[in-house]
Each structure stands twice: as C-alpha cells, then as structure tokens.
Amino acid sequence: MAYKAIHRFARISPRKVRPLADLVRGKYADEALDILRYQPHRGARMIEGVIRSALGNAQDADQNPGQTINVDSLFVKEVKIDGGPMFKRIRPRSRGMAYPILKRSSHITVTLEEV
C-alpha cells in the first residue's frame, strides 16, 4: 500500500528542489532522511518534512485493525516536484521600462511504499 504526503505552495522554485528529489528517489525512507539531513539547502528541509509526514501517515494507517506496517521497510517510490502559482511583480528599469519578477512556488509530493 502507498502512503502519500503533499506540501503545496512551497515558496521555493521547483528548479532548486528537483536535484534534491533525485537524491532520495528509490531509497529507503530512513536512508533518505539521513541523506537530506546533511544537505545544506533550504529545499532539503522541505522534502525532509514531507517524508516525515508520509511516515506519520503510514503509522496512522497502522492503527487500523487488521493492518501491520513495518515502517523500516518503506521506501520512497515517488518524489514529484511540480510548479505552483507565481507571484508576479514589476521591477522598474531605465527609460520607463518594467521587467517582470516571477516569485515561483512549487508543490512537493512524496509517495512511500512497502518493499
């Protein structure tokens, strides 16, 4: 069974987070948390939080009768970084021109599954 967690409207560009997602895709959940813990990027904290949330979702599902989940056997099946909405701002430039500033956001989706 798959366990999922989503961080929507994360205020970081998807381009900055995708290399970190590539580091943990296909790894065991605890190993992925160890990898992200030592990354100096702000996006690593965001992905780490989403993985912890997915682990919590798996443990909550374990409370249901008739199900036994071994949290140590969960691996990161999918890490998806999609672009979210952008804040659009205008930067004044010389000769009365205006340049757009796009403050990008992203949606971070993590899916854990048992081996």
BELSULVEN-V128533 format. One record per pair of residues at least 24 apart in sequence whose C-alpha atoms are under 8 Angstrom apart, sorted by sequence separation. I is the first residue (numbers start at 1). GAP is how many residues later the second one is. D is the distance in Angstrom with one decimal. If there is no record, write none. Layout:
BEGIN
I/GAP/D + I/GAP/D
END
This chain:
BEGIN
20/24/6.4 + 82/24/5.5 + 83/24/6.1 + 81/25/6.6 + 82/25/5.1 + 17/26/5.4 + 21/26/7.5 + 29/26/8.0 + 81/26/5.8 + 82/26/6.6 + 16/27/7.1 + 17/27/7.5 + 80/27/7.9 + 81/27/4.8 + 80/28/5.9 + 81/28/6.5 + 79/29/7.3 + 80/29/5.0 + 79/30/5.7 + 80/30/6.5 + 12/31/7.2 + 78/31/7.7 + 79/31/4.6 + 78/32/5.7 + 79/32/6.5 + 77/33/7.8 + 78/33/5.0 + 76/34/7.2 + 77/34/5.6 + 78/34/7.1 + 76/35/6.1 + 77/35/5.3 + 76/36/4.7 + 77/36/6.0 + 75/37/5.5 + 76/37/6.6 + 74/38/6.0 + 75/38/5.6 + 74/39/5.3 + 75/39/6.3 + 74/40/4.5 + 75/40/6.8 + 73/41/5.6 + 74/41/6.2 + 30/42/7.2 + 73/42/5.8 + 7/43/6.5 + 29/43/7.5 + 6/44/6.5 + 28/44/7.8 + 32/44/7.8 + 70/44/7.9 + 5/45/6.0 + 28/45/7.2 + 29/45/5.9 + 5/46/7.2 + 28/46/6.0 + 29/46/5.0 + 28/47/3.9 + 29/47/5.8 + 5/48/6.1 + 27/48/5.6 + 28/48/6.0 + 5/49/4.9 + 26/49/6.4 + 27/49/5.6 + 4/50/5.3 + 26/50/5.1 + 3/51/6.0 + 25/51/5.7 + 26/51/5.6 + 3/52/7.6 + 5/52/7.6 + 24/52/7.1 + 25/52/6.6 + 26/52/7.4 + 4/53/7.3 + 25/53/6.3 + 3/54/6.4 + 25/54/6.1 + 3/55/5.8 + 24/55/8.0 + 54/56/7.1 + 22/57/7.9 + 54/57/7.1 + 55/57/7.7 + 21/58/6.0 + 50/58/7.6 + 54/58/6.8 + 21/59/7.5 + 50/59/7.5 + 51/59/6.4 + 21/60/7.7 + 50/60/6.6 + 47/61/7.2 + 18/63/6.3 + 17/64/7.2 + 14/67/6.1 + 14/68/6.5 + 14/69/5.9 + 13/70/7.6 + 9/75/6.0 + 8/76/7.7 + 9/76/7.5 + 29/83/7.6 + 13/90/7.8 + 14/90/7.7 + 13/91/5.1 + 14/91/6.9 + 12/92/6.3 + 13/92/5.3 + 14/92/5.4 + 11/93/6.8 + 12/93/5.1 + 13/93/6.1 + 11/94/4.6 + 12/94/6.3 + 10/95/5.4 + 11/95/6.7 + 9/96/5.6 + 10/96/5.1 + 9/97/5.4 + 10/97/6.1 + 8/98/6.7 + 9/98/5.6 + 10/98/7.4 + 8/99/4.4 + 7/100/5.7 + 8/100/6.3 + 6/101/7.1 + 7/101/5.0 + 6/102/5.6 + 7/102/6.5 + 6/103/4.5 + 5/104/6.0 + 6/104/6.4 + 4/105/7.3 + 5/105/5.5 + 4/106/5.8 + 5/106/6.7 + 4/107/4.4 + 3/108/5.6 + 4/108/6.3 + 2/109/6.4 + 3/109/5.1 + 2/110/5.6 + 3/110/6.3 + 2/111/4.5 + 1/112/5.9 + 2/112/7.3 + 1/113/6.6
END
